Amino acid sequence: MTASQDSSPAVSRRVVVTAAGGVGLAAALTACGGGEAADPVATKPAGTPGGGGAGTELAKVADIPEGGGKVVGDVVITQPTAGDFKAFSSKCTHQGCLVKDVTDNLIHCPCHDSRFDASDGSVRSGPATAPLPPASITVEGGLIRLA
């Protein structure tokens, strides 16, 4: 059979490159948290930071700097002003990555650089569009616990 008699369709270089790019994009989105993650509270034994439910000790008051905060498992604890402690889910509302740190009253997600207000969890810059859900805590005796 000669080349002119071959009846199989020719695949252009553009089709191959486009298909390969789509596979790469799908892999990148999955790596950025496109899938459902396990709930960290449900998978941690009682008594471990960020797990176990109500009454679980998360941090000491002294561990949370004013204007900053600390990520403890599935919770990020902040102290926007002296003596005012707040807590939010540590799971970014953009694609589920865990937020990393709190500096200058901003909670930072390292995956796509979303930033949230440390006093109310609202979005200060995206790509996230929804605020971090609040978490219930109690502060007494120098300790911060899940409520």
C-alpha atoms as an extended CHARMM CRD file, in Angstrom:
* protein
*
       147  EXT
         1         1  MET       CA              0.0000000000        0.0000000000        0.0000000000  PROA      1               0.0000000000
         2         2  THR       CA              1.4160000000        3.4010000000       -0.8950000000  PROA      2               0.0000000000
         3         3  ALA       CA              1.0830000000        6.5560000000        1.1550000000  PROA      3               0.0000000000
         4         4  SER       CA             -1.6540000000        7.8570000000       -1.1300000000  PROA      4               0.0000000000
         5         5  GLN       CA             -3.6700000000        4.6820000000       -0.5900000000  PROA      5               0.0000000000
         6         6  ASP       CA             -3.5440000000        4.7940000000        3.2320000000  PROA      6               0.0000000000
         7         7  SER       CA             -7.1520000000        5.2800000000        4.4280000000  PROA      7               0.0000000000
         8         8  SER       CA             -6.3680000000        6.1140000000        8.0830000000  PROA      8               0.0000000000
         9         9  PRO       CA             -6.9860000000        9.7660000000        9.0100000000  PROA      9               0.0000000000
        10        10  ALA       CA             -3.9280000000       11.9690000000        9.5260000000  PROA      10              0.0000000000
        11        11  VAL       CA             -3.5200000000       13.4970000000       12.9910000000  PROA      11              0.0000000000
        12        12  SER       CA             -2.1190000000       16.9930000000       12.8610000000  PROA      12              0.0000000000
        13        13  ARG       CA              0.6170000000       18.1930000000       15.1780000000  PROA      13              0.0000000000
        14        14  ARG       CA             -1.8550000000       20.7920000000       16.5530000000  PROA      14              0.0000000000
        15        15  VAL       CA             -4.2930000000       18.0750000000       17.6820000000  PROA      15              0.0000000000
        16        16  VAL       CA             -1.5250000000       16.1480000000       19.4650000000  PROA      16              0.0000000000
        17        17  VAL       CA             -0.1530000000       19.2580000000       21.2120000000  PROA      17              0.0000000000
        18        18  THR       CA             -3.6460000000       20.4260000000       22.2350000000  PROA      18              0.0000000000
        19        19  ALA       CA             -4.5300000000       17.0200000000       23.6780000000  PROA      19              0.0000000000
        20        20  ALA       CA             -1.2600000000       16.8270000000       25.6070000000  PROA      20              0.0000000000
        21        21  GLY       CA             -1.8440000000       20.3200000000       27.0070000000  PROA      21              0.0000000000
        22        22  GLY       CA             -5.3270000000       19.3610000000       28.1850000000  PROA      22              0.0000000000
        23        23  VAL       CA             -3.9810000000       16.3450000000       30.0520000000  PROA      23              0.0000000000
        24        24  GLY       CA             -1.3310000000       18.5330000000       31.7020000000  PROA      24              0.0000000000
        25        25  LEU       CA             -3.9230000000       21.1120000000       32.7350000000  PROA      25              0.0000000000
        26        26  ALA       CA             -6.1690000000       18.4350000000       34.2410000000  PROA      26              0.0000000000
        27        27  ALA       CA             -3.2440000000       17.0520000000       36.2440000000  PROA      27              0.0000000000
        28        28  ALA       CA             -2.3060000000       20.5450000000       37.4810000000  PROA      28              0.0000000000
        29        29  LEU       CA             -5.8750000000       21.3110000000       38.5930000000  PROA      29              0.0000000000
        30        30  THR       CA             -6.1030000000       18.0310000000       40.4610000000  PROA      30              0.0000000000
        31        31  ALA       CA             -2.8100000000       18.7690000000       42.2260000000  PROA      31              0.0000000000
        32        32  CYS       CA             -4.1650000000       22.1820000000       43.2950000000  PROA      32              0.0000000000
        33        33  GLY       CA             -7.0170000000       20.6370000000       45.2250000000  PROA      33              0.0000000000
        34        34  GLY       CA             -9.6150000000       19.9670000000       42.5600000000  PROA      34              0.0000000000
        35        35  GLY       CA            -10.7160000000       16.8110000000       44.3730000000  PROA      35              0.0000000000
        36        36  GLU       CA            -12.4640000000       16.4280000000       47.6780000000  PROA      36              0.0000000000
        37        37  ALA       CA            -10.0860000000       16.2740000000       50.6280000000  PROA      37              0.0000000000
        38        38  ALA       CA            -10.7120000000       14.2910000000       53.7730000000  PROA      38              0.0000000000
        39        39  ASP       CA            -12.0010000000       16.3080000000       56.7110000000  PROA      39              0.0000000000
        40        40  PRO       CA             -8.9620000000       16.7550000000       59.0110000000  PROA      40              0.0000000000
        41        41  VAL       CA            -11.1340000000       16.8590000000       62.1550000000  PROA      41              0.0000000000
        42        42  ALA       CA            -12.8140000000       13.5710000000       61.2980000000  PROA      42              0.0000000000
        43        43  THR       CA             -9.4940000000       11.8330000000       60.6640000000  PROA      43              0.0000000000
        44        44  LYS       CA             -7.6190000000       12.9790000000       63.7920000000  PROA      44              0.0000000000
        45        45  PRO       CA             -7.9640000000       11.2670000000       67.1530000000  PROA      45              0.0000000000
        46        46  ALA       CA             -9.4400000000       13.2110000000       70.0620000000  PROA      46              0.0000000000
        47        47  GLY       CA             -6.9120000000       15.2930000000       71.9360000000  PROA      47              0.0000000000
        48        48  THR       CA             -4.7420000000       16.1520000000       68.9280000000  PROA      48              0.0000000000
        49        49  PRO       CA             -4.5450000000       19.7680000000       67.7790000000  PROA      49              0.0000000000
        50        50  GLY       CA             -7.3010000000       20.4960000000       65.2790000000  PROA      50              0.0000000000
        51        51  GLY       CA             -9.1020000000       17.2340000000       65.8880000000  PROA      51              0.0000000000
        52        52  GLY       CA            -11.4310000000       15.5320000000       68.2670000000  PROA      52              0.0000000000
        53        53  GLY       CA            -14.2580000000       18.0290000000       68.5710000000  PROA      53              0.0000000000
        54        54  ALA       CA            -15.4500000000       20.3520000000       71.2870000000  PROA      54              0.0000000000
        55        55  GLY       CA            -13.1020000000       21.0330000000       74.1620000000  PROA      55              0.0000000000
        56        56  THR       CA             -9.9910000000       20.0820000000       72.2300000000  PROA      56              0.0000000000
        57        57  GLU       CA             -7.1040000000       22.3780000000       73.0800000000  PROA      57              0.0000000000
        58        58  LEU       CA             -5.8690000000       24.1780000000       69.9690000000  PROA      58              0.0000000000
        59        59  ALA       CA             -3.2630000000       26.6170000000       71.2830000000  PROA      59              0.0000000000
        60        60  LYS       CA             -2.1560000000       28.7730000000       74.1600000000  PROA      60              0.0000000000
        61        61  VAL       CA             -3.1710000000       32.4420000000       74.0820000000  PROA      61              0.0000000000
        62        62  ALA       CA              0.5360000000       33.3370000000       74.1960000000  PROA      62              0.0000000000
        63        63  ASP       CA              1.0880000000       31.4020000000       70.9090000000  PROA      63              0.0000000000
        64        64  ILE       CA             -1.1500000000       33.7340000000       68.8940000000  PROA      64              0.0000000000
        65        65  PRO       CA              0.5500000000       37.0740000000       68.1380000000  PROA      65              0.0000000000
        66        66  GLU       CA             -1.4690000000       40.2880000000       67.8900000000  PROA      66              0.0000000000
        67        67  GLY       CA             -2.0420000000       41.0220000000       64.1860000000  PROA      67              0.0000000000
        68        68  GLY       CA             -1.0660000000       37.4560000000       63.3640000000  PROA      68              0.0000000000
        69        69  GLY       CA             -2.2100000000       33.9360000000       63.9660000000  PROA      69              0.0000000000
        70        70  LYS       CA             -1.4990000000       30.2560000000       63.8100000000  PROA      70              0.0000000000
        71        71  VAL       CA             -2.7820000000       27.3730000000       61.7020000000  PROA      71              0.0000000000
        72        72  VAL       CA             -3.6900000000       24.3590000000       63.8460000000  PROA      72              0.0000000000
        73        73  GLY       CA             -4.9980000000       21.4400000000       61.7960000000  PROA      73              0.0000000000
        74        74  ASP       CA             -8.3020000000       22.4320000000       60.2270000000  PROA      74              0.0000000000
        75        75  VAL       CA             -8.5120000000       25.7620000000       62.0910000000  PROA      75              0.0000000000
        76        76  VAL       CA             -6.6520000000       29.0570000000       61.7530000000  PROA      76              0.0000000000
        77        77  ILE       CA             -6.7010000000       31.1440000000       64.9380000000  PROA      77              0.0000000000
        78        78  THR       CA             -6.1040000000       34.8900000000       64.7400000000  PROA      78              0.0000000000
        79        79  GLN       CA             -5.7500000000       37.8170000000       67.1360000000  PROA      79              0.0000000000
        80        80  PRO       CA             -6.6580000000       40.8730000000       65.0410000000  PROA      80              0.0000000000
        81        81  THR       CA             -6.5100000000       43.1840000000       68.0990000000  PROA      81              0.0000000000
        82        82  ALA       CA             -5.1740000000       42.6040000000       71.5880000000  PROA      82              0.0000000000
        83        83  GLY       CA             -7.2740000000       40.0190000000       73.4260000000  PROA      83              0.0000000000
        84        84  ASP       CA             -9.7060000000       39.4520000000       70.5110000000  PROA      84              0.0000000000
        85        85  PHE       CA             -9.3440000000       35.8860000000       69.2210000000  PROA      85              0.0000000000
        86        86  LYS       CA            -11.0740000000       34.6080000000       66.0910000000  PROA      86              0.0000000000
        87        87  ALA       CA            -11.0400000000       31.2300000000       64.3610000000  PROA      87              0.0000000000
        88        88  PHE       CA            -11.8500000000       30.1070000000       60.8330000000  PROA      88              0.0000000000
        89        89  SER       CA            -11.5650000000       27.0260000000       58.6910000000  PROA      89              0.0000000000
        90        90  SER       CA             -7.9940000000       26.6480000000       57.4480000000  PROA      90              0.0000000000
        91        91  LYS       CA             -9.3000000000       25.3060000000       54.1320000000  PROA      91              0.0000000000
        92        92  CYS       CA             -9.1650000000       27.9750000000       51.4060000000  PROA      92              0.0000000000
        93        93  THR       CA            -12.5230000000       28.5260000000       49.7390000000  PROA      93              0.0000000000
        94        94  HSD       CA            -10.8880000000       28.7170000000       46.3000000000  PROA      94              0.0000000000
        95        95  GLN       CA             -9.7320000000       25.1220000000       45.8100000000  PROA      95              0.0000000000
        96        96  GLY       CA             -9.3640000000       23.6490000000       49.2660000000  PROA      96              0.0000000000
        97        97  CYS       CA             -5.6540000000       24.2120000000       49.9210000000  PROA      97              0.0000000000
        98        98  LEU       CA             -4.6880000000       24.8050000000       53.5360000000  PROA      98              0.0000000000
        99        99  VAL       CA             -3.8620000000       28.3890000000       54.4230000000  PROA      99              0.0000000000
       100       100  LYS       CA             -0.2850000000       28.8130000000       55.5460000000  PROA      100             0.0000000000
       101       101  ASP       CA              0.1790000000       31.8200000000       57.7780000000  PROA      101             0.0000000000
       102       102  VAL       CA             -1.2440000000       35.0270000000       59.2140000000  PROA      102             0.0000000000
       103       103  THR       CA              0.7310000000       38.2660000000       58.9030000000  PROA      103             0.0000000000
       104       104  ASP       CA             -0.3890000000       41.8880000000       59.1880000000  PROA      104             0.0000000000
       105       105  ASN       CA             -3.9760000000       40.7380000000       59.8830000000  PROA      105             0.0000000000
       106       106  LEU       CA             -4.1340000000       38.7720000000       56.6070000000  PROA      106             0.0000000000
       107       107  ILE       CA             -4.5710000000       35.0100000000       56.3390000000  PROA      107             0.0000000000
       108       108  HSD       CA             -2.5430000000       33.7850000000       53.3630000000  PROA      108             0.0000000000
       109       109  CYS       CA             -3.1740000000       30.7680000000       51.1370000000  PROA      109             0.0000000000
       110       110  PRO       CA              0.0560000000       29.7930000000       49.3520000000  PROA      110             0.0000000000
       111       111  CYS       CA             -1.5480000000       27.8400000000       46.4890000000  PROA      111             0.0000000000
       112       112  HSD       CA             -2.9410000000       30.7720000000       44.5010000000  PROA      112             0.0000000000
       113       113  ASP       CA             -2.1920000000       33.7320000000       46.7960000000  PROA      113             0.0000000000
       114       114  SER       CA             -5.7100000000       34.3200000000       48.1340000000  PROA      114             0.0000000000
       115       115  ARG       CA             -5.7710000000       36.5280000000       51.2240000000  PROA      115             0.0000000000
       116       116  PHE       CA             -8.4570000000       36.7590000000       53.9050000000  PROA      116             0.0000000000
       117       117  ASP       CA             -9.1240000000       39.3370000000       56.6240000000  PROA      117             0.0000000000
       118       118  ALA       CA             -8.0110000000       37.9790000000       60.0080000000  PROA      118             0.0000000000
       119       119  SER       CA            -10.8860000000       39.6900000000       61.8480000000  PROA      119             0.0000000000
       120       120  ASP       CA            -13.8200000000       38.2480000000       59.8820000000  PROA      120             0.0000000000
       121       121  GLY       CA            -12.4640000000       35.7870000000       57.2660000000  PROA      121             0.0000000000
       122       122  SER       CA            -13.6300000000       37.9320000000       54.3410000000  PROA      122             0.0000000000
       123       123  VAL       CA            -11.7310000000       37.8430000000       51.0490000000  PROA      123             0.0000000000
       124       124  ARG       CA             -9.2080000000       40.6630000000       50.7140000000  PROA      124             0.0000000000
       125       125  SER       CA             -7.7360000000       39.4020000000       47.4080000000  PROA      125             0.0000000000
       126       126  GLY       CA             -8.5240000000       36.4130000000       45.2110000000  PROA      126             0.0000000000
       127       127  PRO       CA             -8.8720000000       34.1960000000       43.3320000000  PROA      127             0.0000000000
       128       128  ALA       CA            -11.0290000000       33.0690000000       46.2880000000  PROA      128             0.0000000000
       129       129  THR       CA            -14.4640000000       34.7100000000       46.2280000000  PROA      129             0.0000000000
       130       130  ALA       CA            -16.0540000000       33.2800000000       49.3920000000  PROA      130             0.0000000000
       131       131  PRO       CA            -14.9620000000       34.0490000000       52.9840000000  PROA      131             0.0000000000
       132       132  LEU       CA            -13.3970000000       31.4700000000       55.2710000000  PROA      132             0.0000000000
       133       133  PRO       CA            -16.1380000000       29.8700000000       57.3810000000  PROA      133             0.0000000000
       134       134  PRO       CA            -15.8860000000       30.7760000000       61.0850000000  PROA      134             0.0000000000
       135       135  ALA       CA            -14.9850000000       28.1560000000       63.6830000000  PROA      135             0.0000000000
       136       136  SER       CA            -16.2540000000       28.2540000000       67.2730000000  PROA      136             0.0000000000
       137       137  ILE       CA            -13.6400000000       28.5870000000       69.9850000000  PROA      137             0.0000000000
       138       138  THR       CA            -13.4950000000       29.3900000000       73.6820000000  PROA      138             0.0000000000
       139       139  VAL       CA            -10.7100000000       31.2850000000       75.3900000000  PROA      139             0.0000000000
       140       140  GLU       CA            -10.1630000000       30.7450000000       79.1000000000  PROA      140             0.0000000000
       141       141  GLY       CA             -7.3130000000       30.1210000000       81.4880000000  PROA      141             0.0000000000
       142       142  GLY       CA             -4.7680000000       31.0540000000       78.8330000000  PROA      142             0.0000000000
       143       143  LEU       CA             -5.9830000000       28.2910000000       76.4920000000  PROA      143             0.0000000000
       144       144  ILE       CA             -7.8930000000       28.3440000000       73.2080000000  PROA      144             0.0000000000
       145       145  ARG       CA            -10.2030000000       25.3680000000       72.6890000000  PROA      145             0.0000000000
       146       146  LEU       CA            -12.8030000000       24.2700000000       70.1570000000  PROA      146             0.0000000000
       147       147  ALA       CA            -16.2320000000       25.2300000000       71.4310000000  PROA      147             0.0000000000
